[in-house]
Amino acid sequence: MVEFVFDHGFVIGAGLKFPASCGKAGVTAEKREGDDATPSGRLVLRRVLYRADRIRRPPLCVVPVEPVSPQDGWCDDVANTAYNRLVRLPFAGRHEALWREDGIYDVIGVLDWNSLPIVRGRGSAIFLHAARPDLSPTAGCIAMALPDLLTCLAVGLTVITVRG
C-alpha cells in the first residue's frame, strides 16, 4: 500500500511531489453535493478507469483497471437510487459523462468517498483525474498532469489523504 497526500496544491508520496489542483471551493470536512469542494480525509483508490482509444492501459496499477466506453456515466442525482455510482447512458437521472472530449477523464482514479455506505447529498464522483493544462480547480476532485498521475499509479498509489 502506497499512500500519497494532497496538501496545499501538491500530491506528495513515495519520494515524489507533483503539483495538483482540488475543488474551486478548496478542501472541506463537510462535503455536500454541488459545493465545488474536495472532501478532506483518507480516500482509498478503488479502481482506475481509462480511455483505451486515447491511452494504453495504465501499467503496474495495484487496483483493478477497466476501460470506459461512450455509454459510461456517473450519477450525481441525489434523488436517484444510483446516486454516486457508475451508470450506463442514456440515463434519466442527472449524471456526468465519463467519455469526455477535453481529456480530463482519460484516466480516472475512483476514490472511495461516500461509498460505504452511500449517503445522498454527501457528494459524488470524487475522482483523481487528469488536470487541465493550467491546473485549474475542479468541481471537487483532485487533478494532476496526466504523466504525473500515471507515475503515481505506477509506483502503487492506493490511498490519498486530503489535507486542507
C-alpha atoms as a printed R data frame, in Angstrom:
    type eleno elety resid chain resno       x      y       z
1   ATOM     1    CA   MET     A     1   0.000  0.000   0.000
2   ATOM     2    CA   VAL     A     2   1.452  3.347  -1.080
3   ATOM     3    CA   GLU     A     3  -0.096  6.411   0.484
4   ATOM     4    CA   PHE     A     4   0.092  9.861  -1.018
5   ATOM     5    CA   VAL     A     5  -1.025 13.154   0.495
6   ATOM     6    CA   PHE     A     6  -2.722 16.097  -1.205
7   ATOM     7    CA   ASP     A     7  -1.638 19.207   0.667
8   ATOM     8    CA   HIS     A     8  -1.696 22.848  -0.441
9   ATOM     9    CA   GLY     A     9  -1.565 22.203  -4.175
10  ATOM    10    CA   PHE     A    10   0.720 19.184  -4.257
11  ATOM    11    CA   VAL     A    11   0.397 15.400  -4.301
12  ATOM    12    CA   ILE     A    12   3.276 14.004  -2.257
13  ATOM    13    CA   GLY     A    13   4.341 10.409  -1.641
14  ATOM    14    CA   ALA     A    14   6.825  7.658  -2.495
15  ATOM    15    CA   GLY     A    15   9.581 10.288  -2.700
16  ATOM    16    CA   LEU     A    16   7.626 12.214  -5.349
17  ATOM    17    CA   LYS     A    17   5.988 15.646  -5.333
18  ATOM    18    CA   PHE     A    18   3.696 16.841  -8.121
19  ATOM    19    CA   PRO     A    19   1.566 19.975  -8.500
20  ATOM    20    CA   ALA     A    20  -2.161 19.260  -8.319
21  ATOM    21    CA   SER     A    21  -5.478 21.044  -8.019
22  ATOM    22    CA   CYS     A    22  -8.569 20.485  -5.949
23  ATOM    23    CA   GLY     A    23 -12.106 21.855  -5.886
24  ATOM    24    CA   LYS     A    24 -12.857 25.517  -6.608
25  ATOM    25    CA   ALA     A    25 -14.054 25.923  -3.003
26  ATOM    26    CA   GLY     A    26 -10.945 24.284  -1.537
27  ATOM    27    CA   VAL     A    27 -10.926 21.401   0.930
28  ATOM    28    CA   THR     A    28 -13.750 20.753   3.401
29  ATOM    29    CA   ALA     A    29 -14.572 18.376   6.221
30  ATOM    30    CA   GLU     A    30 -18.299 18.930   5.487
31  ATOM    31    CA   LYS     A    31 -18.599 17.828   1.846
32  ATOM    32    CA   ARG     A    32 -22.010 18.339   0.204
33  ATOM    33    CA   GLU     A    33 -23.217 17.635  -3.337
34  ATOM    34    CA   GLY     A    34 -22.522 20.568  -5.654
35  ATOM    35    CA   ASP     A    35 -20.384 22.607  -3.220
36  ATOM    36    CA   ASP     A    36 -17.291 22.504  -5.506
37  ATOM    37    CA   ALA     A    37 -15.142 21.404  -2.553
38  ATOM    38    CA   THR     A    38 -12.816 18.446  -2.175
39  ATOM    39    CA   PRO     A    39 -13.503 16.276   0.878
40  ATOM    40    CA   SER     A    40 -10.743 16.042   3.446
41  ATOM    41    CA   GLY     A    41  -9.699 12.682   4.808
42  ATOM    42    CA   ARG     A    42  -8.259  9.362   3.763
43  ATOM    43    CA   LEU     A    43  -9.545  8.284   0.342
44  ATOM    44    CA   VAL     A    44  -8.794  4.762  -0.859
45  ATOM    45    CA   LEU     A    45  -8.282  4.211  -4.585
46  ATOM    46    CA   ARG     A    46 -10.845  1.544  -5.541
47  ATOM    47    CA   ARG     A    47 -10.221  1.220  -9.284
48  ATOM    48    CA   VAL     A    48  -8.881  3.029 -12.327
49  ATOM    49    CA   LEU     A    49 -10.869  3.747 -15.473
50  ATOM    50    CA   TYR     A    50  -9.242  4.859 -18.723
51  ATOM    51    CA   ARG     A    51  -9.992  5.730 -22.352
52  ATOM    52    CA   ALA     A    52  -8.429  2.912 -24.351
53  ATOM    53    CA   ASP     A    53  -8.904  4.848 -27.593
54  ATOM    54    CA   ARG     A    54  -6.532  7.567 -26.298
55  ATOM    55    CA   ILE     A    55  -4.032  5.894 -23.995
56  ATOM    56    CA   ARG     A    56  -2.728  2.450 -23.197
57  ATOM    57    CA   ARG     A    57  -3.846  0.642 -20.072
58  ATOM    58    CA   PRO     A    58  -2.024  2.264 -17.136
59  ATOM    59    CA   PRO     A    59   0.733 -0.218 -16.278
60  ATOM    60    CA   LEU     A    60   1.540 -1.587 -12.849
61  ATOM    61    CA   CYS     A    61  -1.656 -0.453 -11.119
62  ATOM    62    CA   VAL     A    62  -2.329 -2.346  -7.912
63  ATOM    63    CA   VAL     A    63  -6.104 -1.824  -8.166
64  ATOM    64    CA   PRO     A    64  -8.478 -3.090 -10.871
65  ATOM    65    CA   VAL     A    65  -8.182 -1.229 -14.197
66  ATOM    66    CA   GLU     A    66 -11.043 -1.049 -16.699
67  ATOM    67    CA   PRO     A    67 -11.634  0.822 -19.951
68  ATOM    68    CA   VAL     A    68 -14.568  3.248 -20.146
69  ATOM    69    CA   SER     A    69 -16.973  3.460 -23.051
70  ATOM    70    CA   PRO     A    70 -19.106  6.258 -24.511
71  ATOM    71    CA   GLN     A    71 -22.038  4.752 -22.583
72  ATOM    72    CA   ASP     A    72 -20.437  5.214 -19.159
73  ATOM    73    CA   GLY     A    73 -21.531  7.927 -16.752
74  ATOM    74    CA   TRP     A    74 -21.600  8.672 -13.034
75  ATOM    75    CA   CYS     A    75 -24.851  9.529 -11.254
76  ATOM    76    CA   ASP     A    76 -24.820 12.747  -9.204
77  ATOM    77    CA   ASP     A    77 -28.600 12.910  -8.801
78  ATOM    78    CA   VAL     A    78 -29.359 12.827  -5.059
79  ATOM    79    CA   ALA     A    79 -32.957 11.716  -5.779
80  ATOM    80    CA   ASN     A    80 -31.854  8.682  -7.813
81  ATOM    81    CA   THR     A    81 -31.167  5.227  -6.358
82  ATOM    82    CA   ALA     A    82 -27.980  5.061  -8.456
83  ATOM    83    CA   TYR     A    83 -26.508  8.129  -6.675
84  ATOM    84    CA   ASN     A    84 -22.702  8.099  -6.620
85  ATOM    85    CA   ARG     A    85 -22.453  5.030  -8.840
86  ATOM    86    CA   LEU     A    86 -21.323  4.169 -12.335
87  ATOM    87    CA   VAL     A    87 -24.304  4.170 -14.717
88  ATOM    88    CA   ARG     A    88 -24.935  3.314 -18.362
89  ATOM    89    CA   LEU     A    89 -26.011  6.067 -20.746
90  ATOM    90    CA   PRO     A    90 -28.508  7.142 -21.754
91  ATOM    91    CA   PHE     A    91 -29.569  7.656 -18.141
92  ATOM    92    CA   ALA     A    92 -32.652  9.543 -16.985
93  ATOM    93    CA   GLY     A    93 -31.167 10.965 -13.768
94  ATOM    94    CA   ARG     A    94 -28.636 13.780 -13.529
95  ATOM    95    CA   HIS     A    95 -25.158 12.475 -14.282
96  ATOM    96    CA   GLU     A    96 -21.852 13.290 -15.817
97  ATOM    97    CA   ALA     A    97 -20.437 11.513 -18.841
98  ATOM    98    CA   LEU     A    98 -17.119  9.750 -18.297
99  ATOM    99    CA   TRP     A    99 -16.309  9.801 -22.018
100 ATOM   100    CA   ARG     A   100 -15.176 13.422 -22.387
101 ATOM   101    CA   GLU     A   101 -13.595 15.309 -25.240
102 ATOM   102    CA   ASP     A   102 -11.414 17.543 -23.019
103 ATOM   103    CA   GLY     A   103  -9.174 14.668 -21.863
104 ATOM   104    CA   ILE     A   104  -9.506 15.170 -18.115
105 ATOM   105    CA   TYR     A   105 -11.148 11.760 -17.757
106 ATOM   106    CA   ASP     A   106  -8.671  9.895 -19.960
107 ATOM   107    CA   VAL     A   107  -7.609  8.321 -16.637
108 ATOM   108    CA   ILE     A   108  -9.954  8.309 -13.642
109 ATOM   109    CA   GLY     A   109  -8.957  7.056 -10.222
110 ATOM   110    CA   VAL     A   110 -12.221  6.186  -8.484
111 ATOM   111    CA   LEU     A   111 -11.845  7.193  -4.831
112 ATOM   112    CA   ASP     A   112 -13.997  5.730  -2.079
113 ATOM   113    CA   TRP     A   113 -15.608  8.991  -0.957
114 ATOM   114    CA   ASN     A   114 -19.205  8.451   0.184
115 ATOM   115    CA   SER     A   115 -19.267  4.858  -0.951
116 ATOM   116    CA   LEU     A   116 -19.732  2.601   2.093
117 ATOM   117    CA   PRO     A   117 -22.482  3.472   2.817
118 ATOM   118    CA   ILE     A   118 -23.618  5.987   0.224
119 ATOM   119    CA   VAL     A   119 -25.316  8.954   1.877
120 ATOM   120    CA   ARG     A   120 -27.401 11.020  -0.530
121 ATOM   121    CA   GLY     A   121 -26.211 14.609  -0.710
122 ATOM   122    CA   ARG     A   122 -22.783 13.931   0.816
123 ATOM   123    CA   GLY     A   123 -21.003 14.251  -2.532
124 ATOM   124    CA   SER     A   124 -20.450 12.121  -5.576
125 ATOM   125    CA   ALA     A   125 -17.942 11.499  -8.352
126 ATOM   126    CA   ILE     A   126 -14.861 12.322  -6.281
127 ATOM   127    CA   PHE     A   127 -12.051 11.210  -8.551
128 ATOM   128    CA   LEU     A   128  -8.317 11.506  -9.038
129 ATOM   129    CA   HIS     A   129  -8.050 12.534 -12.683
130 ATOM   130    CA   ALA     A   130  -6.008 14.347 -15.302
131 ATOM   131    CA   ALA     A   131  -5.806 18.115 -14.926
132 ATOM   132    CA   ARG     A   132  -6.426 20.805 -17.466
133 ATOM   133    CA   PRO     A   133  -3.150 22.280 -18.792
134 ATOM   134    CA   ASP     A   134  -3.390 25.263 -16.412
135 ATOM   135    CA   LEU     A   135  -4.164 23.060 -13.362
136 ATOM   136    CA   SER     A   136  -7.395 24.998 -12.880
137 ATOM   137    CA   PRO     A   137  -9.623 23.981  -9.960
138 ATOM   138    CA   THR     A   138 -12.056 21.102 -10.235
139 ATOM   139    CA   ALA     A   139 -15.647 20.581  -9.103
140 ATOM   140    CA   GLY     A   140 -14.339 18.622  -6.087
141 ATOM   141    CA   CYS     A   141 -11.874 16.090  -7.473
142 ATOM   142    CA   ILE     A   142  -8.085 16.037  -7.266
143 ATOM   143    CA   ALA     A   143  -6.410 16.642 -10.627
144 ATOM   144    CA   MET     A   144  -2.823 16.443 -11.786
145 ATOM   145    CA   ALA     A   145  -0.939 16.374 -15.080
146 ATOM   146    CA   LEU     A   146  -1.564 13.064 -16.832
147 ATOM   147    CA   PRO     A   147   2.112 11.944 -16.826
148 ATOM   148    CA   ASP     A   148   2.316 12.671 -13.075
149 ATOM   149    CA   LEU     A   149  -0.916 10.783 -12.422
150 ATOM   150    CA   LEU     A   150   0.363  7.778 -14.371
151 ATOM   151    CA   THR     A   151   3.620  7.882 -12.393
152 ATOM   152    CA   CYS     A   152   1.720  7.835  -9.078
153 ATOM   153    CA   LEU     A   153  -0.330  4.862 -10.255
154 ATOM   154    CA   ALA     A   154   2.789  3.038 -11.478
155 ATOM   155    CA   VAL     A   155   4.515  3.342  -8.079
156 ATOM   156    CA   GLY     A   156   1.484  1.788  -6.410
157 ATOM   157    CA   LEU     A   157  -0.763  4.601  -5.194
158 ATOM   158    CA   THR     A   158  -3.588  3.057  -3.164
159 ATOM   159    CA   VAL     A   159  -4.551  5.888  -0.791
160 ATOM   160    CA   ILE     A   160  -4.592  9.666  -0.983
161 ATOM   161    CA   THR     A   161  -5.058 11.642   2.200
162 ATOM   162    CA   VAL     A   162  -6.519 15.072   1.535
163 ATOM   163    CA   ARG     A   163  -5.442 17.848   3.867
164 ATOM   164    CA   GLY     A   164  -6.530 21.466   3.943
